[in-house]
Amino acid sequence: MSGSGLSLRPVTAADRELLFTWANDPETRMRSFASDPISWPEHCAWFEARMRDTDELFWMILSAAGEPVGQLRVTPEADGMGVVSVSIAPAWRGRGLAAEGLALATRSALASGRFTGLRAYVRPDNEASLRAFARAGYRGARPVHHRGHDTQLLCFPPEAADESEPGG
């Protein structure tokens, strides 16, 4: 899969340590719903669960040269929608890669036929993520409470925002 220089590939066991490093980046933790550092055992348990989950899409975002620049997951919900989560490696931030990776992954996830639409829950103070989702075509930002947090809900396609009743 490719689009504008970026491509996606499934996450593999070889990505576990890199994803651990990215997840514990101070800015990543600050923008996450859970801001405490993640321990190696916690990460390994989470990672193994992701690798076993055949319903979830879990991709590495690759640069044109094939270098990992981020990760993106789409987790299915009971209503047929998927929840998108994305992070960009610290060294690659500020280059518009989140929006480009989101657009590519959104097309790929919807083309898989596994989802009727996609939604994202973003902390209201995470302006970079809100901009990236908007540039990728997500719309309908509105405040919702999700997993114990105040968030902004964004949906793709945009008309899904009118119908979307989040499951969390």
C-alpha positions in Angstrom: 0.0 0.0 0.0 1.3 3.4 -0.7 0.2 7.0 -1.0 2.2 10.2 -1.5 5.4 8.5 -0.4 4.2 6.7 2.7 3.2 3.1 2.9 1.7 0.7 5.5 2.8 -2.7 6.6 1.4 -4.9 9.3 3.2 -4.6 12.7 5.4 -7.7 13.4 7.0 -9.1 16.5 10.2 -7.3 15.5 8.5 -3.9 16.1 7.8 -4.6 19.8 10.8 -2.7 21.2 10.5 0.3 18.8 6.9 0.7 19.7 7.8 0.6 23.4 10.3 3.4 22.9 7.8 5.5 21.0 5.0 4.9 23.5 7.2 6.1 26.4 8.3 9.3 24.6 7.5 12.1 27.0 5.3 14.0 24.5 3.5 10.8 23.6 2.7 10.1 27.2 1.6 13.8 27.7 -0.9 13.5 24.8 -2.2 10.0 25.8 -5.2 9.3 27.8 -2.9 7.5 30.3 0.1 9.7 31.0 2.2 7.4 33.2 5.2 5.7 31.7 4.5 2.2 30.5 6.6 -0.7 32.0 8.2 -3.3 29.7 5.9 -6.1 31.1 2.8 -4.0 30.6 3.9 -3.2 27.0 4.7 -6.8 26.2 1.3 -7.9 27.5 -0.5 -5.2 25.5 1.6 -5.9 22.4 1.0 -9.7 22.5 -2.8 -9.0 22.8 -2.6 -6.7 19.7 -0.7 -9.4 17.8 -3.4 -12.0 18.7 -6.3 -9.8 17.8 -7.2 -10.7 14.2 -10.1 -8.2 14.1 -7.9 -5.2 14.7 -5.7 -3.6 12.0 -2.3 -2.7 13.3 0.1 -1.0 10.9 3.5 0.6 10.8 3.6 3.8 8.8 6.7 3.8 6.6 8.6 6.6 4.9 9.2 6.4 1.2 12.6 4.9 2.1 10.9 2.2 4.2 11.8 3.6 7.6 9.2 3.3 10.3 7.8 6.8 11.1 4.7 5.9 13.1 2.0 3.3 14.0 -1.7 3.2 13.5 -4.4 0.9 14.8 -8.0 0.5 13.8 -10.0 -1.3 16.5 -13.5 -2.6 15.6 -16.6 -1.6 17.6 -19.9 -3.5 17.8 -21.7 -1.0 15.6 -19.4 -1.7 12.6 -17.3 1.4 13.1 -13.6 1.3 13.8 -11.7 3.4 16.3 -8.4 4.9 14.9 -5.4 5.5 17.0 -2.2 7.0 15.6 1.2 8.1 16.8 4.2 9.4 14.9 7.8 8.7 16.0 9.4 11.7 17.8 12.0 12.3 15.1 9.4 12.5 12.4 6.8 14.9 14.0 5.9 18.2 12.5 6.1 17.0 8.9 2.4 16.3 8.2 3.0 12.6 8.3 0.1 11.9 10.7 -2.5 13.4 8.3 -0.9 11.6 5.4 -0.7 8.3 7.2 -4.2 8.7 8.5 -5.5 9.3 5.0 -3.7 6.3 3.6 -4.9 4.0 6.5 -8.4 5.3 6.3 -8.7 4.4 2.6 -7.1 1.0 3.3 -9.3 0.2 6.4 -12.5 1.2 4.5 -11.4 -0.7 1.4 -11.0 -3.9 3.5 -14.8 -3.9 3.9 -14.5 -4.6 7.6 -15.8 -1.1 8.8 -18.7 1.0 7.9 -16.8 4.1 9.0 -14.1 5.3 11.4 -14.0 7.4 14.5 -11.3 8.9 16.6 -11.3 10.1 20.2 -8.8 12.9 20.7 -8.0 14.9 23.8 -9.3 18.5 23.3 -5.8 19.9 24.1 -4.1 17.7 21.5 -4.3 20.3 18.7 -1.8 18.5 16.5 -3.9 15.4 16.4 -7.1 17.4 15.9 -5.5 19.1 12.9 -4.1 15.8 11.5 -7.5 14.1 11.6 -9.2 17.2 10.1 -6.6 17.2 7.2 -7.3 13.5 6.7 -11.0 14.3 6.1 -12.4 13.5 9.6 -15.2 15.8 10.6 -17.9 16.4 13.2 -15.7 17.2 16.1 -17.9 17.3 19.2 -17.2 16.7 22.9 -17.9 13.2 24.2 -16.9 11.3 27.3 -14.8 8.2 26.3 -13.2 5.7 28.7 -13.4 8.2 31.6 -11.9 11.1 29.6 -13.3 14.3 27.9 -12.5 13.9 24.2 -13.4 15.3 20.8 -15.1 12.7 18.6 -14.2 12.9 14.9 -15.6 10.6 12.2 -14.9 9.5 8.6 -16.7 9.6 6.4 -17.9 13.0 7.5 -21.6 12.0 7.4 -20.9 9.3 9.9 -20.5 12.1 12.5 -24.2 12.8 12.2 -25.1 9.2 12.9 -22.3 8.2 15.2 -23.2 7.1 18.7 -19.9 6.2 20.3 -19.8 2.9 22.0 -17.4 3.9 24.8 
